[in-house]
């Protein structure tokens, strides 16, 4: 969850470390800090809160050194304050850490008994003192680190520097992502390629169990077995100008407005417009031959899986299970021979999703991932990858990643349905044609921005909000509620509209806005009946539909947002956009931090 950066450079590194932390702040923003090697010792600057506080401190207390490490924190053990901010250090070693050391309390007690005084409440500090203990025994930095790593249980990505060792940095990975950037007489360490993009395009990804000795001119990697290991150096396509708001007030708004473009870019990878057909990359297996699909993800990506479940079952007539990654592997789920497990993740590093992937692989499933970062761990451990082409997403609340996930999964559903003979060429052409219209229709949806901003004035006053939908609109109701919760801090819940009468209708009164997602599809009349039930209890209904739906319920709902009429197959993609905008404007009105909502981080790399 946290972001780490390290540089062995030729020039002072404080500035580049801070710049890299700006690109990593989406991973956590409870505190930040850097440590550099200066005159044979370790200098540190740390600050509670967001990175800007650290920047201010370094402006008033400059820090020299051409080798250093940095960290932006999402708190696990220990409250967010300066004492618990990374890097943690003794006089001889400094460490930054992403992950959780599960046996830290045992190690902490052991170190205390040996006379070591720990200054923080974090799990990370035990690593610092274990290495220091080794150095005090006369071990080399590499020997001391190796011995310390052997004592750790849990997940970690570590960057380590040593007093008096300006040409040395040690990195280690177990569970949490870590990449090494190769420069010209310089070396870099980072949680992901985004952090390293302006510094180098040559990236080496460490694998689980790896630790690496890094010098300015070389990297030596040791695998889990303790032997030297070769790791591929890849050219990343990311560039140094990817992080910018482009004139928008927030990254989230920018990313919402990028959706017509990135959906189009994604479709370009899969759609043959002349033949109106779907073409997938060459896989080592045929997804259409799967006996069962298991779709697994977390958060917003899980809602994309729920939509895909409807699509695959309806179109391809194949059994589908959709599950939350954090629960899936602990059920010990039985997975059939010949099954396909599909893992959906924006970052491709989500710890729960990755753990579920490894469980599914152990169960003999073929692994297909839908990711936005092709160099990610999930992508590298999959049998096949479908890339969403959303581009970097900085806002913590996922927007364009979600709609491009839906786009990819829609393409997959059509391809599988056609290959299984569940749909004919005419139906395939109709569905593909509907997909190709989405970018233009998405641009039309954005024209409702001002109306949604006005509506947000009302929503911002609410204590509770309900979202309702049926069929593929039900996951969009769930997503709308999640968006509102995570960035405006208003309590919101999403329900299948038909389930209202089984309990939630008790919540209805004139102070609870009810947002209904209801395009004119086969379930529209059912949803209209549910709306009547809500209104009969004094509920104030905000109706997201199309012009036909608007006419059908003219005068009956409090507010109607009439979206373009499209094939019902693609409505989840389009209807995601207004719920994103509504949440965004509500958060702005309430004055919350839209891009960095409290307690959250973009990439969740701890369980």
C-alpha positions as CSV (number, residue, x, y, z in Angstrom):
1,X,0.0,0.0,0.0
2,X,2.8,2.4,0.8
3,X,5.1,3.8,-1.8
4,X,8.9,3.4,-1.7
5,X,11.7,4.9,-3.8
6,X,15.5,4.6,-3.8
7,X,18.2,6.3,-5.8
8,X,22.0,5.8,-6.1
9,X,22.8,8.9,-8.1
10,X,25.6,11.2,-9.3
11,X,23.9,14.3,-8.0
12,X,22.0,15.3,-4.9
13,X,18.9,13.0,-4.7
14,X,16.5,14.9,-2.3
15,X,14.7,16.6,-5.2
16,X,14.3,13.5,-7.4
17,X,13.2,11.5,-4.3
18,X,10.4,14.0,-3.6
19,X,9.4,14.1,-7.3
20,X,9.1,10.3,-7.2
21,X,7.1,10.4,-4.0
22,X,4.6,12.8,-5.7
23,X,4.0,10.1,-8.3
24,X,3.6,7.5,-5.5
25,X,1.4,9.5,-3.1
26,X,-1.7,7.7,-4.5
27,X,-0.4,4.6,-2.6
28,X,-0.7,6.4,0.8
29,X,-0.6,9.8,2.3
30,X,-0.6,9.5,6.0
31,X,3.1,10.6,6.3
32,X,6.2,10.8,4.2
33,X,10.0,10.9,4.6
34,X,13.4,10.5,3.0
35,X,16.8,9.4,4.3
36,X,20.1,10.1,2.5
37,X,23.7,9.2,3.1
38,X,25.8,12.3,4.1
39,X,29.4,12.3,5.3
40,X,29.4,8.7,6.4
41,X,26.2,9.0,8.3
42,X,22.4,8.9,7.7
43,X,20.3,12.1,7.5
44,X,16.5,11.9,7.7
45,X,13.6,14.3,7.2
46,X,10.1,13.1,8.0
47,X,6.7,14.7,8.3
48,X,3.2,13.7,9.4
49,X,0.4,14.1,6.8
50,X,0.7,14.6,3.1
51,X,3.8,15.0,1.1
52,X,3.5,18.8,0.9
53,X,4.4,18.8,4.6
54,X,7.6,17.0,3.9
55,X,8.4,19.3,1.0
56,X,8.0,22.3,3.3
57,X,10.3,20.8,5.9
58,X,13.0,20.1,3.4
59,X,12.8,23.6,2.1
60,X,13.5,24.9,5.6
61,X,15.9,22.0,6.4
62,X,17.7,21.0,3.2
63,X,19.3,17.6,3.0
64,X,22.3,16.6,0.9
65,X,23.5,13.2,-0.3
66,X,23.6,11.4,-3.6
67,X,22.2,8.1,-2.3
68,X,18.9,7.9,-0.5
69,X,15.5,6.3,0.0
70,X,12.0,7.8,0.4
71,X,8.6,6.6,1.5
72,X,4.9,7.7,1.5
73,X,2.8,5.9,4.1
74,X,-0.5,4.2,4.4
75,X,-0.6,3.4,8.0
76,X,-1.0,-0.2,9.3
77,X,0.8,-0.5,12.6
78,X,1.1,2.7,14.5
79,X,-0.9,6.0,14.1
80,X,0.0,8.4,11.4
81,X,2.6,10.7,13.0
82,X,6.2,11.7,12.5
83,X,7.5,9.1,15.0
84,X,5.9,6.3,12.9
85,X,6.9,7.8,9.5
86,X,9.4,6.0,7.4
87,X,12.4,5.8,6.8
88,X,13.1,4.1,10.1
89,X,16.8,4.1,11.1
90,X,19.6,3.5,13.5
91,X,23.0,5.1,13.2
92,X,24.0,2.4,10.8
93,X,21.0,1.5,8.6
94,X,17.8,3.1,7.3
95,X,14.8,1.2,5.9
96,X,11.6,1.9,3.9
97,X,8.9,-0.8,3.8
98,X,5.7,-1.6,2.1
99,X,3.7,-4.5,3.6
100,X,3.1,-6.0,7.0
101,X,5.6,-8.0,9.1
102,X,3.2,-10.4,10.8
103,X,5.6,-11.7,13.5
104,X,6.8,-8.2,14.4
105,X,5.6,-8.5,18.0
106,X,7.7,-11.6,18.7
107,X,10.7,-9.9,17.1
108,X,10.1,-6.7,18.9
109,X,10.1,-8.5,22.3
110,X,13.3,-10.4,21.3
111,X,15.1,-7.1,20.3
112,X,14.0,-5.4,23.5
113,X,15.4,-8.2,25.6
114,X,18.7,-7.8,23.7
115,X,18.8,-4.1,24.8
116,X,17.5,-2.5,21.6
117,X,15.2,0.5,22.1
118,X,12.6,0.9,19.4
119,X,11.4,4.5,18.8
120,X,8.2,3.8,16.9
121,X,5.0,1.7,17.1
122,X,5.5,0.2,13.6
123,X,6.2,-3.3,12.5
124,X,8.9,-2.0,10.2
125,X,11.3,-0.9,12.8
126,X,12.1,-4.5,13.8
127,X,13.7,-4.9,10.4
128,X,16.0,-2.0,11.0
129,X,17.2,-3.4,14.4
130,X,17.6,-7.0,13.1
131,X,19.9,-5.7,10.4
132,X,21.7,-3.5,12.9
133,X,22.1,-6.5,15.2
134,X,23.9,-8.3,12.3
135,X,26.1,-5.4,11.6
136,X,27.1,-5.3,15.3
137,X,28.1,-8.9,15.1
138,X,30.5,-8.0,12.3
139,X,28.4,-9.1,9.4
140,X,28.6,-7.3,6.1
141,X,25.5,-5.4,5.0
142,X,24.5,-8.2,2.7
143,X,25.1,-10.9,5.3
144,X,23.1,-8.9,7.9
145,X,20.2,-8.3,5.6
146,X,20.1,-11.9,4.5
147,X,19.9,-13.0,8.1
148,X,17.2,-10.5,8.9
149,X,15.1,-11.5,6.0
150,X,15.2,-15.1,7.1
151,X,13.4,-14.0,10.4
152,X,10.6,-12.1,8.7
153,X,7.0,-13.4,8.2
154,X,4.5,-11.6,6.2
155,X,4.6,-9.3,3.1
156,X,7.2,-6.8,2.4
157,X,9.1,-4.7,-0.1
158,X,12.2,-3.2,1.4
159,X,14.7,-0.5,0.4
160,X,17.8,-0.4,2.7
161,X,20.8,1.9,2.8
162,X,23.8,1.8,5.1
163,X,25.9,4.5,6.7
164,X,29.2,4.9,4.9
165,X,28.1,2.8,2.0
166,X,27.2,5.4,-0.7
167,X,27.4,2.9,-3.5
168,X,25.1,0.3,-2.0
169,X,21.4,-0.2,-1.6
170,X,19.7,-3.5,-0.9
171,X,16.2,-4.4,-2.0
172,X,14.0,-7.3,-1.0
173,X,10.5,-8.5,-2.0
174,X,8.1,-10.9,-0.5
175,X,4.5,-10.4,-1.6
176,X,4.6,-6.6,-2.2
177,X,5.7,-5.3,-5.6
178,X,9.2,-3.9,-6.2
179,X,11.1,-2.8,-9.3
180,X,14.7,-1.8,-10.0
181,X,15.4,0.9,-12.5
182,X,18.6,0.7,-14.5
183,X,20.3,4.0,-15.3
184,X,23.6,5.2,-16.8
185,X,25.9,4.9,-13.7
186,X,22.8,5.4,-11.6
187,X,20.3,2.9,-10.1
188,X,16.7,3.3,-8.9
189,X,14.3,1.4,-6.7
190,X,10.5,1.9,-6.7
191,X,7.2,0.4,-5.8
192,X,6.1,0.6,-9.5
193,X,7.1,1.8,-12.9
194,X,5.2,5.1,-12.5
195,X,7.6,6.2,-9.8
196,X,10.6,5.4,-12.0
197,X,9.3,6.6,-15.4
198,X,11.0,10.0,-15.6
199,X,14.3,8.5,-14.3
200,X,14.7,5.5,-16.6
201,X,12.8,3.3,-19.1
202,X,14.7,0.1,-18.2
203,X,13.0,-1.8,-15.4
204,X,13.7,-5.0,-13.7
205,X,10.9,-6.6,-11.6
206,X,11.9,-8.6,-8.5
207,X,10.0,-11.8,-7.9
208,X,8.7,-13.2,-4.6
209,X,11.6,-14.2,-2.3
210,X,14.1,-12.1,-4.2
211,X,16.6,-9.8,-2.6
212,X,19.1,-7.7,-4.6
213,X,22.4,-6.0,-3.9
214,X,22.4,-2.7,-5.9
215,X,25.4,-0.6,-6.9
216,X,25.6,2.3,-9.3
217,X,26.9,0.1,-12.1
218,X,25.3,-3.3,-11.3
219,X,22.5,-5.3,-9.7
220,X,23.0,-8.8,-8.3
221,X,19.7,-10.6,-7.6
222,X,19.4,-13.6,-5.3
223,X,16.3,-15.8,-5.5
224,X,14.4,-17.5,-2.8
225,X,16.8,-20.5,-2.9
226,X,19.7,-18.1,-2.1
227,X,21.3,-18.5,-5.5
228,X,22.0,-15.8,-8.0
229,X,19.0,-15.3,-10.3
230,X,18.6,-13.6,-13.7
231,X,15.7,-11.2,-14.0
232,X,14.7,-9.7,-17.3
233,X,15.2,-6.0,-17.9
234,X,12.2,-4.6,-19.7
235,X,11.6,-1.4,-21.5
236,X,8.6,0.4,-20.0
237,X,6.2,2.4,-22.2
238,X,5.5,4.9,-19.4
239,X,6.9,8.4,-19.8
240,X,7.8,11.1,-17.4
241,X,4.9,13.4,-18.3
242,X,2.1,11.1,-17.3
243,X,1.2,12.7,-14.0
244,X,-0.6,15.9,-14.6
245,X,-4.1,17.3,-14.2
246,X,-4.3,18.8,-17.6
247,X,-6.1,21.9,-16.4
248,X,-8.7,20.0,-14.4
249,X,-9.2,20.8,-10.7
250,X,-8.8,17.2,-9.8
251,X,-7.3,14.0,-11.2
252,X,-10.6,12.3,-10.8
253,X,-12.4,14.8,-13.0
254,X,-9.7,14.6,-15.6
255,X,-9.9,10.8,-15.6
256,X,-13.7,10.9,-15.9
257,X,-13.4,13.1,-18.9
258,X,-10.8,10.9,-20.5
259,X,-13.2,8.0,-20.7
260,X,-14.5,8.5,-24.3
261,X,-10.8,8.4,-25.5
262,X,-9.6,5.5,-23.4
263,X,-12.7,3.4,-24.1
264,X,-12.0,3.9,-27.7
265,X,-8.4,3.0,-27.3
266,X,-9.4,-0.2,-25.5
267,X,-11.9,-1.1,-28.2
268,X,-9.2,-0.6,-30.9
269,X,-7.3,-3.5,-29.4
270,X,-10.1,-6.0,-29.7
271,X,-12.7,-4.9,-32.3
272,X,-12.5,-5.6,-36.1
273,X,-14.8,-2.7,-37.2
274,X,-15.1,-4.0,-40.8
275,X,-16.3,-7.4,-39.8
276,X,-18.0,-6.3,-36.6
277,X,-16.3,-9.0,-34.7
278,X,-14.0,-9.4,-31.6
279,X,-10.4,-10.6,-31.9
280,X,-8.5,-11.5,-28.8
281,X,-4.8,-12.0,-28.6
282,X,-3.3,-15.4,-29.3
283,X,-3.6,-17.4,-26.1
284,X,-2.2,-20.8,-25.2
285,X,-5.8,-21.8,-24.5
286,X,-9.3,-21.0,-25.8
287,X,-11.5,-19.2,-23.2
288,X,-14.6,-20.6,-24.9
289,X,-13.6,-24.1,-23.9
290,X,-13.7,-23.3,-20.2
291,X,-16.1,-25.5,-18.2
292,X,-16.7,-22.6,-15.8
293,X,-15.6,-19.0,-15.4
294,X,-14.6,-17.7,-12.0
295,X,-14.3,-13.9,-11.9
296,X,-12.4,-12.5,-8.9
297,X,-11.5,-8.9,-7.9
298,X,-11.7,-6.3,-5.2
299,X,-13.6,-3.1,-4.8
300,X,-14.8,-1.4,-8.0
301,X,-13.1,-4.1,-10.1
302,X,-15.4,-6.7,-8.4
303,X,-18.4,-4.8,-9.6
304,X,-17.0,-5.1,-13.1
305,X,-16.9,-8.8,-12.5
306,X,-20.6,-8.8,-11.5
307,X,-21.5,-7.1,-14.8
308,X,-19.4,-9.6,-16.7
309,X,-21.2,-12.5,-14.9
310,X,-24.5,-11.3,-16.3
311,X,-23.0,-10.9,-19.8
312,X,-21.3,-14.3,-19.9
313,X,-24.2,-16.2,-18.4
314,X,-26.8,-14.5,-20.7
315,X,-24.8,-14.5,-23.9
316,X,-22.4,-17.4,-23.7
317,X,-24.6,-19.7,-21.5
318,X,-21.5,-20.7,-19.4
319,X,-21.5,-21.2,-15.6
320,X,-20.0,-18.1,-13.9
321,X,-19.0,-17.4,-10.3
322,X,-18.0,-13.9,-9.2
323,X,-16.3,-13.5,-5.9
324,X,-14.4,-11.0,-3.7
325,X,-10.8,-11.8,-3.7
326,X,-10.3,-11.3,0.0
327,X,-12.8,-14.0,0.8
328,X,-12.3,-16.4,-2.1
329,X,-9.2,-18.3,-1.2
330,X,-10.2,-18.7,2.4
331,X,-13.3,-20.6,1.4
332,X,-11.2,-23.4,-0.1
333,X,-13.4,-23.1,-3.1
334,X,-13.7,-26.2,-5.3
335,X,-12.7,-25.3,-8.8
336,X,-13.5,-27.6,-11.7
337,X,-11.2,-29.2,-14.2
338,X,-11.0,-27.1,-17.3
339,X,-12.1,-24.0,-15.5
340,X,-10.9,-20.5,-16.3
341,X,-10.2,-17.9,-13.5
342,X,-10.3,-14.3,-14.5
343,X,-8.7,-11.7,-12.3
344,X,-9.5,-8.0,-12.7
345,X,-7.2,-5.3,-11.2
346,X,-6.3,-1.8,-12.2
347,X,-2.9,-1.9,-10.7
348,X,-2.2,-5.6,-11.1
349,X,-0.7,-5.6,-7.7
350,X,-3.7,-6.0,-5.3
351,X,-2.5,-8.4,-2.6
352,X,-5.8,-10.1,-2.1
353,X,-6.4,-10.6,-5.8
354,X,-2.8,-11.9,-6.3
355,X,-3.3,-14.4,-3.5
356,X,-6.5,-15.6,-5.0
357,X,-4.8,-16.0,-8.4
358,X,-2.1,-18.2,-6.8
359,X,-4.8,-20.3,-5.2
360,X,-6.7,-20.8,-8.5
361,X,-3.4,-21.7,-10.2
362,X,-2.8,-24.4,-7.6
363,X,-6.3,-25.7,-8.3
364,X,-5.4,-26.2,-11.9
365,X,-7.2,-23.3,-13.4
366,X,-6.1,-21.4,-16.5
367,X,-5.5,-17.8,-15.5
368,X,-6.6,-14.8,-17.5
369,X,-6.0,-11.3,-16.1
370,X,-7.6,-8.0,-17.0
371,X,-5.2,-5.3,-15.9
372,X,-4.2,-1.7,-16.6
373,X,-0.5,-2.3,-16.0
374,X,0.9,-4.9,-18.3
375,X,4.2,-5.1,-16.3
376,X,2.4,-5.9,-13.1
377,X,2.7,-9.0,-10.9
378,X,-0.7,-10.3,-11.7
379,X,0.0,-9.9,-15.4
380,X,3.3,-11.6,-15.2
381,X,1.8,-14.6,-13.3
382,X,-1.1,-15.1,-15.7
383,X,-1.4,-17.4,-18.6
384,X,-3.0,-14.7,-20.6
385,X,-3.5,-10.9,-20.3
386,X,-6.1,-8.5,-21.6
387,X,-4.9,-4.9,-21.2
388,X,-7.4,-2.1,-20.5
389,X,-5.5,0.7,-22.1
390,X,-6.8,3.3,-19.6
391,X,-3.5,4.9,-19.1
392,X,-2.2,5.8,-15.6
393,X,-5.1,6.4,-13.1
394,X,-4.0,8.7,-10.2
395,X,-7.3,9.4,-8.5
396,X,-7.9,6.9,-5.7
397,X,-11.5,6.4,-6.7
398,X,-11.4,4.4,-9.9
399,X,-13.2,5.8,-12.9
400,X,-11.7,5.2,-16.3
401,X,-10.2,2.0,-15.1
402,X,-13.7,0.7,-14.3
403,X,-15.3,1.6,-17.7
404,X,-12.3,0.1,-19.6
405,X,-12.5,-3.1,-17.5
406,X,-16.2,-3.3,-18.5
407,X,-15.2,-2.7,-22.1
408,X,-12.7,-5.5,-22.1
409,X,-15.0,-7.9,-20.3
410,X,-17.8,-7.1,-22.8
411,X,-15.4,-8.0,-25.7
412,X,-14.5,-11.2,-23.9
413,X,-18.2,-12.1,-23.4
414,X,-19.0,-11.6,-27.0
415,X,-16.0,-13.6,-28.2
416,X,-16.8,-16.5,-25.9
417,X,-20.5,-16.5,-26.8
418,X,-19.7,-16.5,-30.5
419,X,-17.1,-19.3,-30.2
420,X,-19.5,-21.4,-28.2
421,X,-22.2,-21.0,-30.8
422,X,-24.5,-19.3,-28.3
423,X,-24.9,-16.3,-30.5
424,X,-25.0,-16.0,-34.3
425,X,-23.0,-13.6,-36.5
426,X,-25.9,-11.2,-36.7
427,X,-26.1,-10.9,-32.9
428,X,-22.3,-10.6,-32.7
429,X,-22.4,-7.7,-35.2
430,X,-25.1,-6.0,-33.3
431,X,-23.3,-6.2,-30.0
432,X,-20.0,-5.1,-31.4
433,X,-21.7,-2.2,-33.2
434,X,-23.1,-1.2,-29.8
435,X,-19.7,-1.3,-28.3
436,X,-18.2,0.9,-31.0
437,X,-20.8,3.5,-30.3
438,X,-19.8,3.8,-26.7
439,X,-17.0,6.4,-27.0
440,X,-19.4,8.9,-28.8
441,X,-22.2,8.2,-26.4
442,X,-19.9,8.6,-23.4
443,X,-19.0,12.0,-24.7
444,X,-22.8,12.8,-24.8
445,X,-23.2,11.6,-21.2
446,X,-20.5,14.1,-20.1
447,X,-22.8,16.9,-21.4
448,X,-24.9,16.3,-18.3
449,X,-22.1,17.4,-16.0
450,X,-23.7,20.7,-15.1
451,X,-27.1,19.1,-14.3
452,X,-25.3,16.5,-12.2
453,X,-23.5,19.3,-10.3
454,X,-26.8,20.9,-9.5
455,X,-28.2,17.6,-8.3
456,X,-25.1,17.1,-6.1
457,X,-26.1,20.2,-4.1
458,X,-29.1,18.2,-2.9
459,X,-27.2,15.0,-2.4
460,X,-24.5,16.8,-0.3
461,X,-27.2,17.5,2.3
462,X,-28.2,13.9,2.8
463,X,-27.0,11.6,5.5
464,X,-28.0,8.4,3.7
465,X,-28.4,7.7,0.0
466,X,-29.8,4.5,-1.7
467,X,-28.9,3.3,-5.2
468,X,-31.2,0.8,-6.9
469,X,-30.8,-1.2,-10.1
470,X,-31.7,-4.5,-11.8
471,X,-29.8,-6.8,-14.0
472,X,-26.5,-5.2,-15.2
473,X,-27.7,-2.0,-13.6
474,X,-27.5,-3.6,-10.1
475,X,-23.6,-3.6,-10.1
476,X,-23.7,0.1,-11.2
477,X,-25.9,0.8,-8.3
478,X,-23.3,-0.8,-6.0
479,X,-20.6,1.2,-7.7
480,X,-22.5,4.5,-7.4
481,X,-22.9,3.9,-3.7
482,X,-19.2,3.0,-3.3
483,X,-18.1,6.1,-5.2
484,X,-20.3,8.4,-3.0
485,X,-19.0,6.7,0.2
486,X,-15.3,6.8,-0.6
487,X,-15.0,10.4,-1.6
488,X,-17.8,12.3,0.0
489,X,-18.1,10.2,3.2
490,X,-21.9,10.1,2.9
491,X,-23.4,6.7,3.9
492,X,-24.7,5.0,0.8
493,X,-25.9,1.6,-0.1
494,X,-26.6,-0.2,-3.4
495,X,-29.4,-2.7,-3.7
496,X,-31.0,-4.9,-6.3
497,X,-34.3,-3.1,-6.8
498,X,-36.4,-6.2,-6.3
499,X,-34.8,-6.7,-2.9
500,X,-36.1,-3.4,-1.5
501,X,-39.3,-4.9,-0.3
502,X,-37.3,-7.6,1.7
503,X,-36.0,-5.1,4.3
504,X,-34.3,-2.0,3.0
505,X,-37.6,-0.3,2.2
506,X,-37.9,0.4,5.9
507,X,-35.2,3.0,5.5
508,X,-37.2,5.1,3.0
509,X,-38.4,8.5,4.0
510,X,-38.3,12.0,2.5
511,X,-34.8,12.6,3.8
512,X,-33.2,9.6,1.9
513,X,-32.6,10.3,-1.8
514,X,-33.1,7.1,-3.9
515,X,-31.1,7.0,-7.1
516,X,-32.5,4.5,-9.6
517,X,-30.4,3.2,-12.5
518,X,-33.0,2.1,-15.1
519,X,-32.3,2.1,-18.8
520,X,-35.2,0.8,-20.9
521,X,-34.2,-2.8,-21.1
522,X,-36.2,-6.0,-20.4
523,X,-36.3,-5.3,-16.7
524,X,-37.5,-1.7,-17.0
525,X,-41.1,-2.4,-16.1
526,X,-40.0,-4.4,-13.0
527,X,-37.8,-1.5,-11.9
528,X,-40.7,1.0,-12.5
529,X,-42.8,-1.0,-10.1
530,X,-40.0,-0.8,-7.5
531,X,-39.9,2.9,-8.0
532,X,-43.6,3.1,-7.3
533,X,-43.1,1.2,-4.1
534,X,-40.4,3.7,-3.0
535,X,-42.5,6.7,-3.9
536,X,-45.6,5.3,-2.1
537,X,-43.4,5.6,1.1
538,X,-42.4,9.2,0.5
539,X,-39.1,8.5,-1.1
540,X,-37.5,11.1,-3.4
541,X,-36.5,9.3,-6.5
542,X,-33.7,10.5,-8.8
543,X,-34.0,8.6,-12.0
544,X,-31.2,7.7,-14.4
545,X,-32.7,6.4,-17.6
546,X,-33.1,7.4,-21.2
547,X,-35.6,9.4,-23.2
548,X,-38.1,6.4,-23.4
549,X,-37.7,5.8,-19.7
550,X,-38.2,9.5,-19.0
551,X,-41.5,9.5,-21.0
552,X,-42.7,6.3,-19.3
553,X,-42.4,7.9,-15.8
554,X,-43.0,11.5,-16.8
555,X,-43.9,13.5,-13.7
556,X,-43.6,10.6,-11.3
557,X,-40.0,11.0,-10.3
558,X,-38.4,13.9,-8.5
559,X,-35.5,14.3,-10.9
560,X,-34.7,12.5,-14.2
561,X,-31.4,12.4,-16.0
562,X,-32.1,11.3,-19.5
563,X,-29.0,9.5,-21.1
564,X,-28.6,8.4,-24.7
565,X,-30.6,5.4,-25.9
566,X,-28.2,2.6,-26.5
567,X,-28.3,-1.2,-26.8
568,X,-28.9,-2.6,-23.2
569,X,-25.7,-4.6,-23.5
570,X,-23.6,-1.4,-23.1
571,X,-25.7,0.5,-20.6
572,X,-23.4,-0.5,-17.6
573,X,-20.5,1.3,-19.3
574,X,-22.4,4.5,-20.0
575,X,-24.4,4.6,-16.7
576,X,-21.2,4.4,-14.7
577,X,-20.2,7.9,-15.8
578,X,-23.1,9.9,-14.3
579,X,-22.8,8.1,-10.9
580,X,-19.0,9.0,-11.0
581,X,-19.8,12.6,-11.8
582,X,-22.5,12.8,-9.1
583,X,-20.1,11.5,-6.5
584,X,-17.4,13.8,-7.6
585,X,-19.5,17.0,-7.5
586,X,-21.0,16.0,-4.1
587,X,-17.5,15.5,-2.7
588,X,-16.3,18.9,-4.1
589,X,-19.4,20.6,-2.5
590,X,-18.6,18.9,0.8
591,X,-15.0,20.0,0.6
592,X,-13.4,16.6,0.9
593,X,-10.1,15.6,-0.6
594,X,-11.4,14.1,-3.9
595,X,-8.2,12.6,-5.2
596,X,-6.9,11.4,-1.8
597,X,-9.9,10.4,0.4
598,X,-9.2,9.7,4.0
599,X,-8.0,6.2,5.0
600,X,-7.7,5.0,1.4
601,X,-4.9,4.2,-1.1
602,X,-4.9,3.4,-4.8
603,X,-3.0,0.2,-4.8
604,X,-3.8,-2.2,-1.9
605,X,-0.8,-4.3,-1.5
606,X,-1.5,-5.6,2.0
607,X,-4.2,-8.1,3.2
